[in-house]
Amino acid sequence: MIIDTLILGFLLASAAGLIAWKAGALSSSGALAACLTGTLIFGLGGLPWAVLLLTFFISSSLLSRTFAGRKAALNEKFSKGSRRDWGQVFANGGLGALLAVAYIFLGEHSGLWFAFVGAMAAVNADTWSTEVGVLSTAPPRLITTGRIVERGTSGGITWLGTFASLSGAVLIGLVAWLLRPEGTFVQVVGAAAVAGFAGSLFDSLLGATVQAVYRCPVCGKETERHPYHTCGTGTVHVRGWSRLGNDEVNFLCSLAGAGSALLLWLLL
């Protein structure tokens, strides 16, 4: 039975990965990683898990493409572009795949479903805040000190980005409640909103404190890019943990969202 569902999951994930690769949303390595994570999530979690994953991927990809022009001027700040590679796919969907495996071996436990909802809410909230936040007319402020920083700076937040973050988490909650209405509407959507928003804020906090930040010695600009800046110059580490890049921070964001949702599920 599990083999059959995995085969079906593989076919669905392969089709989704191919379409995303053709559309330019995924690189070749990203498509392969999406096939692996999608196979586990689609095949082991079932339709609700698959739809929730697709909700995150489609909505975030549409935002990335819609506002690509506005974000282009900030590409030198971010570690990667909008075309997701294997690291970004595993950072956003890796925990979901692990939860899907646990879902099979530990039984169809509702707590694992809510943890998955929290993980997807967190990565969706974080992606929405980044993609929409660049449109803010007000400059971002560092989440730890409130100091005004350059657009695209790790840990910088705006009111528009914060609202977008909460909206992205709520969307995941709405879809989750429609798929599996376990609990009241307020409980499910509220838990997803809180967990997703908490995960996104945790991501910003890590970005402002311990995420690795580099500087281009030629441009003199700070960036997440390493080992080379967009101009081709080697970047120099200036602060944060060198092994904690954006992908690692995104994974911890999903972990914070999953943990928050699971805690709320236990309390409710």
Sequence and secondary structure as in RCSB ss.txt:
>XXXX:A:sequence
MIIDTLILGFLLASAAGLIAWKAGALSSSGALAACLTGTLIFGLGGLPWAVLLLTFFISSSLLSRTFAGRKAALN
EKFSKGSRRDWGQVFANGGLGALLAVAYIFLGEHSGLWFAFVGAMAAVNADTWSTEVGVLSTAPPRLITTGRIVE
RGTSGGITWLGTFASLSGAVLIGLVAWLLRPEGTFVQVVGAAAVAGFAGSLFDSLLGATVQAVYRCPVCGKETER
HPYHTCGTGTVHVRGWSRLGNDEVNFLCSLAGAGSALLLWLLL
>XXXX:A:secstr
 HHHHHHHHHHHHHHHHHHHHHTTSB HHHHHHHHHHHHHIIIII HHHHHHHHHHHHHHHHHHHHTHHHHGGGT
TTSSS SSB HHHHHHHHHHHHHHHHHHHHS S HHHHHHHHHHHHHHHHHHHHHHHHTT SS  EETTT  B  
TT TTEE HHHHHHHHHHHHHHHHHHHHH   S HHHHHHHHHHHHHHHHHHHHHHHHHTB EEE TTT  EES 
 SB TTS B EEEESBTT  HHHHHHHHHHHHHHHHHHHHHH 
